[in-house]
Amino acid sequence: MFDPKTYSFGVMPDGRRAESAIQKDRRQKALKMRDEGATFAAIAKGLGVHARTVQHWCAQAREVGAEAVIKGGRRGATVGD
């Protein structure tokens, strides 16, 4: 379970600045927990993200597939934006 007191990556607990590998792991765990019947709120609490984020990941998984959601997309602005 997520414990903000022991969060050692030096980023906010909602994952906005988490490393790519950490974000992939969270998304994969979230989708697995949802498949096992966990609620969005329970998953969010366990992973340290907002329930709406989990809901978004699950909706995206239905649309484009779990592997695409786990992989994630490009982060940040492109050069020149």
C-alpha positions as CSV (number, residue, x, y, z in Angstrom):
1,M,0.0,0.0,0.0
2,F,1.2,3.5,-0.7
3,D,2.6,5.4,2.2
4,P,3.6,9.1,1.5
5,K,6.0,9.1,4.4
6,T,8.1,6.5,2.8
7,Y,7.8,7.8,-0.8
8,S,11.5,8.1,-1.8
9,F,11.4,9.2,-5.4
10,G,11.3,12.9,-4.6
11,V,8.1,13.6,-6.5
12,M,4.5,14.3,-5.6
13,P,2.5,11.2,-4.5
14,D,0.0,11.6,-7.3
15,G,2.6,10.4,-9.8
16,R,2.7,13.5,-12.0
17,R,6.5,13.5,-11.9
18,A,7.2,9.8,-11.3
19,E,9.6,8.1,-13.5
20,S,8.2,6.3,-16.6
21,A,8.9,2.8,-15.1
22,I,7.0,3.7,-11.9
23,Q,4.1,5.0,-13.9
24,K,4.0,1.9,-16.0
25,D,4.0,-0.3,-12.9
26,R,1.1,1.7,-11.4
27,R,-1.0,1.4,-14.5
28,Q,-0.3,-2.3,-14.8
29,K,-1.3,-2.9,-11.2
30,A,-4.4,-0.7,-11.5
31,L,-5.7,-2.7,-14.5
32,K,-4.9,-6.0,-12.8
33,M,-6.7,-4.9,-9.6
34,R,-9.7,-3.7,-11.6
35,D,-9.9,-7.1,-13.4
36,E,-10.0,-8.7,-10.0
37,G,-13.0,-6.6,-9.1
38,A,-11.5,-3.8,-7.0
39,T,-13.2,-0.4,-7.0
40,F,-11.6,2.7,-8.5
41,A,-11.4,4.2,-5.0
42,A,-9.7,1.2,-3.5
43,I,-7.2,1.0,-6.4
44,A,-6.4,4.7,-6.2
45,K,-5.8,4.5,-2.5
46,G,-3.5,1.5,-2.9
47,L,-1.5,3.1,-5.6
48,G,-1.5,6.7,-4.4
49,V,-3.3,8.2,-7.3
50,H,-6.7,9.8,-7.8
51,A,-9.7,7.6,-8.4
52,R,-10.4,9.5,-11.6
53,T,-7.0,8.6,-12.9
54,V,-7.7,4.9,-12.4
55,Q,-11.1,5.4,-14.1
56,H,-9.3,7.0,-17.1
57,W,-6.7,4.2,-17.4
58,C,-9.5,1.6,-17.4
59,A,-11.5,3.5,-20.0
60,Q,-8.5,3.8,-22.2
61,A,-7.7,0.1,-21.8
62,R,-11.2,-0.7,-23.1
63,E,-10.6,1.6,-26.1
64,V,-7.0,1.0,-27.1
65,G,-6.0,-2.1,-25.1
66,A,-4.2,-2.7,-21.9
67,E,-0.7,-2.8,-23.4
68,A,-1.1,0.7,-24.9
69,V,-2.2,2.0,-21.5
70,I,0.6,0.4,-19.6
71,K,3.2,1.7,-22.1
72,G,1.9,5.2,-21.8
73,G,2.5,8.0,-24.2
74,R,4.9,10.9,-24.8
75,R,5.3,13.1,-21.7
76,G,5.7,16.9,-21.8
77,A,5.7,19.5,-24.5
78,T,7.6,19.0,-27.7
79,V,10.4,21.3,-28.6
80,G,9.0,24.6,-30.1
81,D,5.6,24.4,-28.3
